[in-house]
């Protein structure tokens, strides 16, 4: 395909990132160069070291690994039975090992990493560990690779913090090639709009718990990723756009011959990368241009706002420094081209059938909004990812991505978008900096001025709703939810209550130093506000009745209280200390104390300054 001239603003934003990252990127690449000896990694091991590493292998595998002529591929998996998206990975290692063996090499299962489900922990104490699990996964990945046996890696992960954690960990071994292996979405179940309706009825006391449970189980009903466009499916789309998945493989269902053939092909591609003269190492693939491509794809598709933290942390792991100004500048030039729930009514399976990720890449390349000159697991050039796989005689047959969408109310070309700007907005003002996902919020709801109703916990808001105290125009301020306070849990359940009020005709919004998932929908929500309440944020000085203005048109979030008045107020203190312990939270004290702010990735690895 022919790509258009690159958008001048895209080039300028990328150049600014390159300049900003010059020293840190050079340092990272130098470290990777030192690690790349040009030999099989296991050649560096002593005889005793190597003997331990292959002791459990069969004799044929031992002979291959002793020869140093073939590759040893490490498998790192987030498999468990709790996450529907990860349950299919139970059978993947066998497929991967057999595929690698067909090429004369060996694959070893290097480690399993922890993977928790926000859908299970939402609204409960375990959710306070969720964000920190990303950095735990990164460290677990590094431990898996620290044996120094492997020539390449296969990373198996799908959901929220898991994929960013795997990638951050793998980047510490960026001198090696890595292929990420998706598992695919579950079949479509109860429509997402109906699920949201029944949730609201339950919140109002108009549906029973049995009715709610039946609804939820009809929505989440099988193996595979949840089908709405949340953080998990945003992960999958981004891995493909960044050139780490096989093209068109992200949203193929987990069961069946097609998925197995793609899984086999992913394993064999990892082997091919170890044999390539121009090896597309992970450090080479994750460049400034690749990170910009990921941000553009996120904005164009209305993806999860959690990635304003995750992409920052991923980039930093590769020595690349980005911030929310970059997201904002790219949003100004990026059209919104998808309508996937919660941004529309269709689910991810409909999006895939309409043209999916290959179409997204094609249309954004044609618009000059993606850098084509990047490395991928297929070599140089993102145009390779405008292909999609089909199954023919039990083999992959690559076809050009469709030139037109099969369903224009779900997926549109960049030349005829749903909106001319991207799905995320940076809000600034005297309260600090925050991010709002606008792709699912009606235009008339994107500006609100109303009195604050202040809560120091999720439960306090629920109690006020149940007592009928929220039947009015208001901006709910939920504070002490930041990474330092309690690990920044997801507050998605609160949107159900605020959505009820919005449907009753009240003007409502949410302002919080906590976060919402990619599933956040119709209620305007300024999230990930920093400085957070526990770190001197003005949010800790807001009082009930203070007027707040949230305006996406001017990208402003302001507390309409004079500086003199604010200067006389003291900061509210976190009175409930129970979030410091229970459900394992006491083990994460050091992470809460050392975590950076949201715009710096909410990471324990790199400081805010």
Protein Blocks (a to p, Z undefined) as FASTA:
>chain_A
ZZddddfklmmmmmmmmmmmmmmmmmmmmmmmmmmnopafklmpcfklmmmmmmmpcfkl
mmmmmnomaccdddddfbdfklmklmmmmmmmmmmmmmmmmnopacddfbdcddddfklm
gopaklmmmmmmmmmmmmmmmmmmmnopafbdcdddfblmlmmmmmmmmmmmmmbccddd
debjadddddfklmmmmmmmmmnopacfklmmmmmmmmmncgcddfbdcfklmmmmmmmm
nopacehklmgcfbdjklmmmmmmmmmmmmmmmmpfblccfklmmcfklmmmmmmmmmmn
opafklmmmmmmmmmmnopacdfklmmmmmmmpccfbdcdfkbmbdfklmmmnnpmmlmm
mmmmmnopacfbbcdfkbgajklmmcccddeehiacdddddfbdfblklbccfklcfbfb
dfbdcdddjkbpcdddfklgcfklmgccddddddfbfklmmmmmmnopagccdddddehk
afklnopaafklmmmmmmmmmmnopacddddfbdcdfkbcfbccdehiacdfknopaklm
pcehiacdddfklopacddddfklmmmpccdddfblklmggjhlmmmmmmmmmpccfkno
paakbcfZZ
